[in-house]
Structure formats: structure tokens, C-alpha cells
Amino acid sequence: MNQREYSPLEIVRGLISRWPWLVIGMLVGGMLGLVLGFSQPPVYEASAFLQVSVDHNRAVIPDDYTLLRAFDKVRLIFLADDTINQVLEAYSIEAANANSIQSVADFRSSIKLTQRPEGFQLFVYSGSPTDASNLANLWGEVALSEIEEASKHALRAADYQSALYGAWCQMATREVGAESQSIWSCHFGEDQINPDELADDILEEVQKSRGIIPVFSFSWIEKSSPPEKPITFTSGWSVLSGALLGLIISSAYQVYRYLLPESKAGIA
């Protein structure tokens, strides 16, 4: 029994001639993917919107790089472990039923934080619309509280420098090797004291400020309401994946038939 001689071009032509079978394979795979997608538990998306912007009347921001670094510090507060722990602790007290999100890792896998020109939008995904909405609002409340506390310490650090060192300070950048750093740029007055006397106090305030600068204004833009419908992008991916898999399987089967000895089958 001789093996059929073939060429890639001939295989492609054969597949094109049997296109109805390929379409059938895609339809069957897509339908199976649709069934699988709807069999998955529903996922609800809730979002809250916080206004976080720079008040340029408070301080002079020397460049865009400093501003970008400042917003990065705010993002770190939103995603910090202690911020998330406070959210989970508060919700464990408020929630009537057990919540599926129990740990920091669970929460991180169920959220998304997006920065927009007006501020930050917080997304929470959960199998319960109420859980998703309540967690998004709690997250926003805790984050705003943390930013407010950090801003107070940042203001104290700036006031210390101005009052104790006779300085007027603003944010600036400096080059350290191949990197740029954001620093307070201070201009000293005539009356100065020994910086070593209160350096520890200033350092403590800087650490409690968590690296942000005291130029932010922040408030709620929109709180979350429980979503009415689950999101459906998972079902769409299931259909697309099923259709693609069906096309691959049906194409492989037709090629396999072509490679069989002539006495059995072939694409014709």
C-alpha cells in the first residue's frame, strides 16, 4: 500500500474545497463554547470613581515627571496591603453572609484600578452584585482616608522645614547617577538652626506621608451601585475559543484524511 504524494499547496486547495466541513466544525465548537460559558458562575462588575487631582494653587510642580511620580505614590496607597486589609476587616463586620474574598491575594485578583484625567476608577468583580458594589465603596472610603492621613503628614513635614529651617520649599527633581529623584527643593533664610536637632521628627513625618506631596485634592465623584446584569466577556471568549478549536480540529481531520492511502480516503 503506497503512501500518497502530496504538496502543501494541494492540501490547502483541498481544504478550501471542503470549506462547509470547516464551517460546521467552527459552529459546533462555538456552540460548545457558548454552553460552557453560560455554565460558569456569573461575574458582576461594580465601579466607584474618586477625584484625585493636583491643586496647583498649593505648590509649584516643576515638571511632568514629578507629577507622574506623585500619582504613582497615590496608586501605591490604593493598592497597599494595609489599605486592602482595612477594607476586608470592615466588610467582614458589615457583611451578613460569608464573602468569597477572604485575603489580600483574593482581593487583588478581583479588582482593577484605572487612572483617568479626573482621578481613579475602582473596579471590583464578584459573584454577588451586592458584594462587588459594597467592596468598591469600602475600598474608596478607606483609600480616601489613607490619602488624607498621608497628606497631613506631608504638610507637617513641609511646615517643619519652613518653620525650623527658615526655608521655602517646593518639589523638584535631581539627577542621581542615571536616575532622576523627586525631592523637596528648599531655599534657606537668614535664621537657621542645627538640622540635627529635629531631623528625626522630620524623617518620621516624611515616612508617615508615604512619599506623597501635599498638593492633592480628593473626594468622591460617584459611588457604586449594585450592577443589574453580570458581565458577559467570559462567554464571548468561550465562544471564540470554541470556534477556533473547532476550526483547528476539523482542518486537522481533513488533512489526516488526505494523508491516508488512496485506497481509504482523500480530499477531493
Secondary structure, 3 states (H helix, E strand, C coil): CCCCCCCHHHHHHHHHHCHHHHHHHHHHHHHHHHHHHHHCCCCEEEEEEEEEEECCCCCCCCCHHHHHHHHHHHHHHHHCHHHHHHHHHHHHHHCCCCCCCCCHHHHHCCEEEEEECCEEEEEEEECCHHHHHHHHHHHHHHHHHHHHHHHHHHHHHHHHHHHHHCEEEEEEEEEECCEEEEEEEEEECCCCCCHHHCHHHHHHHHHHCCCCCCCEEEEEEECCCCCCCCCCHHHHHHHHHHHHHHHHHHHHHHHHHHHCCCCCCCCC
